Amino acid sequence: MSSGNLFRNEAVTRVLREQGLSAPLTVTWEVTNRCNLACSHCLSDSGPGADLRGELDLAEAKAVVDQLAAARVFQIHFGGGEPFLYPGFLDLLRHAQARGLCCLCISTNGTRLDEPTIAALEALGGVYLQISLDGADEGACDAIRGPGAHRRALAALRRLEGRRIVRTVNFVYCRTNAGDLVAMHALALAHGATLRVTRLKPAGRGRAAYEALRPTAAQQADLHAWLQGHPDVLTGDTFFHLNALGGRPLGGFTFCGAARLTCLITPRGDVYPCAFTQTPRFLAGNLRRQDFAAIWAEAPVFREVFRRPAEGACTSCSAFGGCGGGCPAVKDALAGRLDVPDPDCVLDEAARRGQPQALCAG
């Protein structure tokens, strides 16, 4: 059974929602808050002035890899910050491969992908790159990511042409760049990459920028229609809230994978359900004091919040089976609670206006 069919199986979906996998399919690991850019929507508030105190050193990071391997994690998705600014990052990748973690994704702004680094990645094998680019033209992209970001990311994509490295272009869909979908798709294909579209969420610096960059209801609907006609475009579980509009489930998911299929490790070793839930109420544990497998299996926030049968307004909605009530991180950030519709619910305009007591249509 393919992964898409697996996640569309009602019985399997129910078990995954309420129990999760015995080990994460993917662990997202922000290895550092070091970054040479300061993107306005950065989920981790990384950048040149970021607080680096308490970040795991290379020896500690390798010990975390050992824990992930022992827990039988399938994939690590390294991010940041800019992971190529983490001291010893290539050594960390080599250690992960030596421990049998052979599916490694790296989310990068591309600015550190010089020829020697690309050659080292190619020699490693089993590594794929996700290069961030938030607009097909320099103006739209640099308005979000900073001067020179567009030019430098494109230069990295050109250097990767012909290399044996699988790559995607990651595009955060915003109000200001929503018209670039077609051009971004063409740009990715022209550089031998796959386009991945990601939902904007109010986390990190993204909280302050959210209202200015938040797509309109019409743009959300346009995105859904466009994605339905472009099955080659990746979304992961980013836009599962759009499944309420019908059609094929985007990314094959009909529910949030946080604490069920995936989780996050921060630069300091804290563990959260996902990259967008880095608030005290969702802290599951710390890898300096606890074992990863124990946190995954036993953390109260995982078991009692994210793996409990859903409650609240959305459970009575006829579209609940498709979207699972939307994104917990967005609910918490904008409504301060989880038992409400996603504030970007495509069926409920009242929910979109920030009135959490409203019920979804259906």
Secondary structure, DSSP 8 states (H G I E B T S, - for coil): --HHHHHH-HHHHHHHHHH--SS-SEEEEE-----S---TT-TT--STT---TT---HHHHHHHHHHHHHTT--EEEEESS-GGGSTTHHHHHHHHHHTT---EEEEE-STT--HHHHHHHHHH-SEEEEEE---SSHHHHHHHH-TTHHHHHHHHHHHHTTSS-EEEEEEEE-TTTGGGHHHHHHHHHHTT-EEEEEE--S-TTHHHHHHHH---HHHHHHHHHHHHT-TTSB-TTTTGGGGGG-SS-GGG-SS--BTTTEEEE-TTSEEESSTT--SGGG--EETTTS-HHHHHHH-HIIIIIISS---SGGGGSTTHHHHTTS-HHHHHHHHS-SSS--TT-SS-HHHHTT-TT-----
